[in-house]
Amino acid sequence: MKKRIIAVSMLVIASLLSACGGFYGQDEPEIVVQGVRAVPSAGNIPNFVIDLNIVNPNRSPIHLNGVFYTLHLEGHRLFTGATNELPVIEGFSEAGFSVNANPDLLSGLGLIADLFSRPRSGFEYEIDAKLDVGGFRRNFNIYETGLISFPGGSTHYDQGMLNSLINQGSF
């Protein structure tokens, strides 16, 4: 009886180790912000949609259960959002999707004050995303940074230029 328990225990441990082994050799996917769009709002708080693209650099498909992200401009947290309505991203491919973005109005006011106090030729952005793949697989935590340049390298901008960048999906 004792030998049977040991054999079953060893079999269960071997199965768990082999099942988990395939999950940790994967490269992290890349997440790219394709654009930020203002959409009609029913209230006083503006609504935005962020278009994201995820690239899967692995052979096996990624079945996403959910994504949570924050988007910062010039160090100010501007948007947060989450969704569980995501496509399956096949191996060595990419998929785009859109998520609702909840603006942080106080941080947004700080960003506007910062922009008008220090002229610059663009915005530094950061996106921090957690991709939940469920099960025993580890989540992917992705952190990307970049620069959004103003047209023509201009350092003089006004509210009209900022609105134009948002509405054209330039960030």
SULWO-V319689 format. One record per residue. N is the residue number from 1. RES is the residue in three letters. PHI is phi as a letter, one per 20 degrees, with the letter a starting at -180 (* if undefined). OMEGA is omega in whole degrees, 0 to 359 (NA if undefined). D_CENTER is the distance of its C-alpha to the mean C-alpha in whole Angstrom. Layout:
BEGIN
N/RES/PHI/OMEGA/D_CENTER  N/RES/PHI/OMEGA/D_CENTER
END
This chain:
BEGIN
1/MET/*/181/52  2/LYS/f/179/51  3/LYS/f/179/50  4/ARG/f/179/49  5/ILE/f/179/46  6/ILE/f/180/45  7/ALA/f/179/45  8/VAL/f/179/42  9/SER/f/179/40  10/MET/f/179/40  11/LEU/f/179/39  12/VAL/f/180/36  13/ILE/f/179/35  14/ALA/f/179/35  15/SER/f/180/33  16/LEU/f/180/31  17/LEU/f/180/30  18/SER/f/179/30  19/ALA/f/182/28  20/CYS/f/184/25  21/GLY/f/181/26  22/GLY/f/184/24  23/PHE/e/188/21  24/TYR/e/179/21  25/GLY/e/184/22  26/GLN/e/173/18  27/ASP/f/179/16  28/GLU/f/175/13  29/PRO/f/178/11  30/GLU/d/178/9  31/ILE/d/184/6  32/VAL/c/174/7  33/VAL/e/179/7  34/GLN/e/180/11  35/GLY/r/175/12  36/VAL/c/182/12  37/ARG/c/171/15  38/ALA/e/179/18  39/VAL/c/181/19  40/PRO/g/183/23  41/SER/d/179/23  42/ALA/e/182/26  43/GLY/c/180/26  44/ASN/e/181/26  45/ILE/e/181/22  46/PRO/f/176/20  47/ASN/d/179/18  48/PHE/c/174/15  49/VAL/c/177/12  50/ILE/d/177/9  51/ASP/e/182/10  52/LEU/d/175/7  53/ASN/c/179/9  54/ILE/d/179/8  55/VAL/d/178/12  56/ASN/e/181/14  57/PRO/e/185/16  58/ASN/d/179/18  59/ARG/f/184/21  60/SER/e/180/20  61/PRO/f/175/18  62/ILE/d/177/15  63/HIS/d/184/15  64/LEU/e/174/12  65/ASN/e/181/14  66/GLY/a/176/11  67/VAL/b/173/7  68/PHE/c/182/7  69/TYR/b/169/5  70/THR/c/178/7  71/LEU/c/179/8  72/HIS/d/170/11  73/LEU/c/180/14  74/GLU/l/177/17  75/GLY/n/179/16  76/HIS/e/177/16  77/ARG/f/185/13  78/LEU/d/182/13  79/PHE/c/168/11  80/THR/c/178/9  81/GLY/a/178/9  82/ALA/b/175/9  83/THR/b/173/11  84/ASN/c/178/13  85/GLU/e/188/14  86/LEU/c/178/12  87/PRO/f/168/14  88/VAL/e/181/16  89/ILE/d/183/15  90/GLU/f/179/18  91/GLY/f/179/19  92/PHE/l/177/19  93/SER/b/180/17  94/GLU/b/179/14  95/ALA/b/178/13  96/GLY/d/177/11  97/PHE/b/181/11  98/SER/d/178/11  99/VAL/c/175/10  100/ASN/f/181/12  101/ALA/d/178/11  102/ASN/e/182/13  103/PRO/f/172/15  104/ASP/e/189/16  105/LEU/f/180/20  106/LEU/f/177/21  107/SER/f/177/19  108/GLY/f/176/19  109/LEU/f/176/23  110/GLY/f/178/22  111/LEU/f/181/20  112/ILE/f/178/23  113/ALA/f/179/26  114/ASP/f/181/24  115/LEU/f/182/24  116/PHE/e/178/28  117/SER/e/180/29  118/ARG/c/177/28  119/PRO/f/179/28  120/ARG/b/183/25  121/SER/d/178/25  122/GLY/r/179/21  123/PHE/d/167/18  124/GLU/e/179/16  125/TYR/c/175/12  126/GLU/c/172/10  127/ILE/c/179/6  128/ASP/c/185/6  129/ALA/c/172/4  130/LYS/d/179/7  131/LEU/d/181/8  132/ASP/e/179/11  133/VAL/d/173/14  134/GLY/m/178/17  135/GLY/m/180/20  136/PHE/e/181/21  137/ARG/f/179/18  138/ARG/f/174/16  139/ASN/f/174/13  140/PHE/e/174/10  141/ASN/d/187/9  142/ILE/c/178/7  143/TYR/c/181/8  144/GLU/c/176/9  145/THR/c/178/11  146/GLY/a/181/13  147/LEU/c/174/16  148/ILE/d/183/17  149/SER/e/174/20  150/PHE/f/179/23  151/PRO/g/177/25  152/GLY/m/180/28  153/GLY/m/182/27  154/SER/f/173/28  155/THR/d/178/28  156/HIS/d/182/30  157/TYR/b/178/28  158/ASP/c/182/28  159/GLN/f/178/27  160/GLY/f/179/27  161/MET/f/179/25  162/LEU/f/177/22  163/ASN/f/180/23  164/SER/f/178/23  165/LEU/f/180/20  166/ILE/f/186/18  167/ASN/f/178/20  168/GLN/e/182/20  169/GLY/m/181/16  170/SER/f/171/17  171/PHE/b/NA/14
END
